[in-house]
Each structure stands twice: as structure tokens, then as C-alpha cells.
Amino acid sequence: MLIMTSSKVITNTTNEGLYRSDYEHDACGIGLYADIKGRASNDVVKTALEMLSRLDHRAGKAADGKTGDGAGILVQVPDQYFQAVCPFSLPEAGKYGVGMFFLPKDRSSRLLQLAR
């Protein structure tokens, strides 16, 4: 496994778990945190958000140094929650997707974006 810190690189070529050294390559600003058994957990989300907040090096900032690039985390769709709160019928779990979109606040600009 290759572990990078701000001051050094530690290499361990032992193939353990899902890690395979033959797939090793450089990647700037990528993190992975998951429950290996696929269990959904708030701890996974909290830890992933903490990891994302520490990825300052991924060059995901605009020239002003403040604006982000929209990077985020990928999580399982919480089907039980959506089934309980959606005012319309949903397909079975795994047969639908969820997206988040950021549109202009101005109504005419928003309608123009949606029409494209």
C-alpha cells in the first residue's frame, strides 16, 4: 500500500484485502473510505466528509482560493428513507438514482438552464 503524507511516502507492497500492488499508480487528491461488508453507516459518511475536507491538495479551488469545484462523496442511496418520505412511488431499491443539481437563483436564468 502507498501512503502519502505531506512529508514522506511509505510503500508496502504486501497484497492484503482488496489492495493489489500491481494496480498502484499516482493519484492526486483521491480518497476512499468504505465499510468492506457494505454496511451503511453514519460513521462512514462522517469520516468521508472529514477526509474530503483534508484534500486541499486536489486543486479543487478556483482562482479566488475560496470557491470549490463541487467535489463530494459518493454514498449508497438510502432507499428506506426515500421510500418513507417521497410523496410519489419509487421503483425498488437499485432501480433508481438520485442527483443533486445547483441551479441559478434567478428564475429566468434557472429556466434557461433547465431548457438546455
CNS distance restraints for C-alpha pairs under 8 A (distance, minus, plus):
assign (resid   1 and name CA) (resid  10 and name CA) 7.96 0.50 0.50
assign (resid   1 and name CA) (resid  11 and name CA) 5.77 0.50 0.50
assign (resid   1 and name CA) (resid  12 and name CA) 4.66 0.50 0.50
assign (resid   1 and name CA) (resid  13 and name CA) 5.70 0.50 0.50
assign (resid   1 and name CA) (resid  14 and name CA) 6.96 0.50 0.50
assign (resid   1 and name CA) (resid  15 and name CA) 7.79 0.50 0.50
assign (resid   1 and name CA) (resid  19 and name CA) 6.94 0.50 0.50
assign (resid   1 and name CA) (resid  20 and name CA) 7.92 0.50 0.50
assign (resid   1 and name CA) (resid  21 and name CA) 6.66 0.50 0.50
assign (resid   1 and name CA) (resid  24 and name CA) 7.87 0.50 0.50
assign (resid   2 and name CA) (resid   9 and name CA) 6.94 0.50 0.50
assign (resid   2 and name CA) (resid  10 and name CA) 5.80 0.50 0.50
assign (resid   2 and name CA) (resid  11 and name CA) 4.67 0.50 0.50
assign (resid   2 and name CA) (resid  12 and name CA) 6.24 0.50 0.50
assign (resid   2 and name CA) (resid  13 and name CA) 7.95 0.50 0.50
assign (resid   2 and name CA) (resid  24 and name CA) 7.65 0.50 0.50
assign (resid   3 and name CA) (resid   9 and name CA) 5.83 0.50 0.50
assign (resid   3 and name CA) (resid  10 and name CA) 5.23 0.50 0.50
assign (resid   3 and name CA) (resid  11 and name CA) 6.55 0.50 0.50
assign (resid   4 and name CA) (resid   8 and name CA) 6.28 0.50 0.50
assign (resid   4 and name CA) (resid   9 and name CA) 4.71 0.50 0.50
assign (resid   4 and name CA) (resid  10 and name CA) 6.57 0.50 0.50
assign (resid   5 and name CA) (resid   9 and name CA) 6.32 0.50 0.50
assign (resid  13 and name CA) (resid  21 and name CA) 5.54 0.50 0.50
assign (resid  14 and name CA) (resid  20 and name CA) 7.82 0.50 0.50
assign (resid  14 and name CA) (resid  21 and name CA) 7.09 0.50 0.50
assign (resid  15 and name CA) (resid  19 and name CA) 5.61 0.50 0.50
assign (resid  15 and name CA) (resid  20 and name CA) 5.04 0.50 0.50
assign (resid  15 and name CA) (resid  21 and name CA) 6.17 0.50 0.50
assign (resid  16 and name CA) (resid  20 and name CA) 7.13 0.50 0.50
assign (resid  20 and name CA) (resid  24 and name CA) 7.27 0.50 0.50
assign (resid  28 and name CA) (resid  57 and name CA) 7.36 0.50 0.50
assign (resid  28 and name CA) (resid  58 and name CA) 5.77 0.50 0.50
assign (resid  29 and name CA) (resid  55 and name CA) 5.69 0.50 0.50
assign (resid  29 and name CA) (resid  56 and name CA) 7.75 0.50 0.50
assign (resid  29 and name CA) (resid  57 and name CA) 6.10 0.50 0.50
assign (resid  29 and name CA) (resid  58 and name CA) 4.12 0.50 0.50
assign (resid  29 and name CA) (resid  59 and name CA) 7.90 0.50 0.50
assign (resid  30 and name CA) (resid  55 and name CA) 7.77 0.50 0.50
assign (resid  30 and name CA) (resid  58 and name CA) 7.56 0.50 0.50
assign (resid  31 and name CA) (resid  51 and name CA) 6.99 0.50 0.50
assign (resid  31 and name CA) (resid  52 and name CA) 7.48 0.50 0.50
assign (resid  32 and name CA) (resid  48 and name CA) 7.61 0.50 0.50
assign (resid  33 and name CA) (resid  44 and name CA) 6.86 0.50 0.50
assign (resid  33 and name CA) (resid  47 and name CA) 7.39 0.50 0.50
assign (resid  33 and name CA) (resid  48 and name CA) 6.04 0.50 0.50
assign (resid  34 and name CA) (resid  38 and name CA) 7.44 0.50 0.50
assign (resid  34 and name CA) (resid  44 and name CA) 6.31 0.50 0.50
assign (resid  35 and name CA) (resid  39 and name CA) 5.90 0.50 0.50
assign (resid  35 and name CA) (resid  40 and name CA) 7.56 0.50 0.50
assign (resid  35 and name CA) (resid  44 and name CA) 7.07 0.50 0.50
assign (resid  40 and name CA) (resid  44 and name CA) 7.44 0.50 0.50
assign (resid  40 and name CA) (resid  76 and name CA) 7.30 0.50 0.50
assign (resid  41 and name CA) (resid  45 and name CA) 6.89 0.50 0.50
assign (resid  42 and name CA) (resid  46 and name CA) 6.15 0.50 0.50
assign (resid  43 and name CA) (resid  47 and name CA) 5.99 0.50 0.50
assign (resid  44 and name CA) (resid  48 and name CA) 6.02 0.50 0.50
assign (resid  45 and name CA) (resid  49 and name CA) 6.15 0.50 0.50
assign (resid  45 and name CA) (resid  75 and name CA) 7.57 0.50 0.50
assign (resid  46 and name CA) (resid  50 and name CA) 6.27 0.50 0.50
assign (resid  47 and name CA) (resid  51 and name CA) 6.12 0.50 0.50
assign (resid  48 and name CA) (resid  52 and name CA) 6.12 0.50 0.50
assign (resid  48 and name CA) (resid  73 and name CA) 6.83 0.50 0.50
assign (resid  49 and name CA) (resid  53 and name CA) 6.18 0.50 0.50
assign (resid  49 and name CA) (resid  72 and name CA) 7.90 0.50 0.50
assign (resid  49 and name CA) (resid  73 and name CA) 7.17 0.50 0.50
assign (resid  50 and name CA) (resid  54 and name CA) 6.54 0.50 0.50
assign (resid  51 and name CA) (resid  55 and name CA) 6.66 0.50 0.50
assign (resid  52 and name CA) (resid  72 and name CA) 7.13 0.50 0.50
assign (resid  52 and name CA) (resid  73 and name CA) 7.67 0.50 0.50
assign (resid  56 and name CA) (resid  60 and name CA) 7.38 0.50 0.50
assign (resid  60 and name CA) (resid  68 and name CA) 5.84 0.50 0.50
assign (resid  60 and name CA) (resid  69 and name CA) 5.13 0.50 0.50
assign (resid  60 and name CA) (resid  71 and name CA) 7.36 0.50 0.50
assign (resid  61 and name CA) (resid  65 and name CA) 5.60 0.50 0.50
assign (resid  61 and name CA) (resid  66 and name CA) 6.37 0.50 0.50
assign (resid  61 and name CA) (resid  67 and name CA) 5.60 0.50 0.50
assign (resid  61 and name CA) (resid  68 and name CA) 4.75 0.50 0.50
assign (resid  61 and name CA) (resid  69 and name CA) 5.92 0.50 0.50
assign (resid  62 and name CA) (resid  66 and name CA) 6.73 0.50 0.50
assign (resid  62 and name CA) (resid  67 and name CA) 5.35 0.50 0.50
assign (resid  62 and name CA) (resid  68 and name CA) 6.39 0.50 0.50
assign (resid  62 and name CA) (resid  69 and name CA) 7.19 0.50 0.50
assign (resid  63 and name CA) (resid  67 and name CA) 7.95 0.50 0.50
assign (resid  77 and name CA) (resid  97 and name CA) 7.42 0.50 0.50
assign (resid  77 and name CA) (resid  98 and name CA) 7.21 0.50 0.50
assign (resid  78 and name CA) (resid  82 and name CA) 6.37 0.50 0.50
assign (resid  79 and name CA) (resid  83 and name CA) 5.93 0.50 0.50
assign (resid  79 and name CA) (resid  93 and name CA) 5.84 0.50 0.50
assign (resid  80 and name CA) (resid  84 and name CA) 6.23 0.50 0.50
assign (resid  81 and name CA) (resid  85 and name CA) 6.29 0.50 0.50
assign (resid  82 and name CA) (resid  86 and name CA) 5.55 0.50 0.50
assign (resid  83 and name CA) (resid  89 and name CA) 7.58 0.50 0.50
assign (resid  83 and name CA) (resid  90 and name CA) 6.70 0.50 0.50
assign (resid  86 and name CA) (resid  90 and name CA) 7.91 0.50 0.50
assign (resid  90 and name CA) (resid  96 and name CA) 7.64 0.50 0.50
assign (resid  91 and name CA) (resid  95 and name CA) 5.86 0.50 0.50
assign (resid  91 and name CA) (resid  96 and name CA) 6.44 0.50 0.50
assign (resid  92 and name CA) (resid  96 and name CA) 7.58 0.50 0.50
assign (resid 103 and name CA) (resid 110 and name CA) 5.81 0.50 0.50
assign (resid 103 and name CA) (resid 113 and name CA) 7.42 0.50 0.50
assign (resid 104 and name CA) (resid 109 and name CA) 6.08 0.50 0.50
assign (resid 104 and name CA) (resid 110 and name CA) 5.09 0.50 0.50
assign (resid 105 and name CA) (resid 109 and name CA) 7.65 0.50 0.50
assign (resid 105 and name CA) (resid 110 and name CA) 6.72 0.50 0.50
assign (resid 106 and name CA) (resid 110 and name CA) 6.05 0.50 0.50
assign (resid 107 and name CA) (resid 111 and name CA) 6.13 0.50 0.50
assign (resid 108 and name CA) (resid 112 and name CA) 6.20 0.50 0.50
assign (resid 109 and name CA) (resid 113 and name CA) 6.26 0.50 0.50
assign (resid 110 and name CA) (resid 114 and name CA) 6.23 0.50 0.50
assign (resid 111 and name CA) (resid 115 and name CA) 6.11 0.50 0.50
assign (resid 112 and name CA) (resid 116 and name CA) 6.68 0.50 0.50
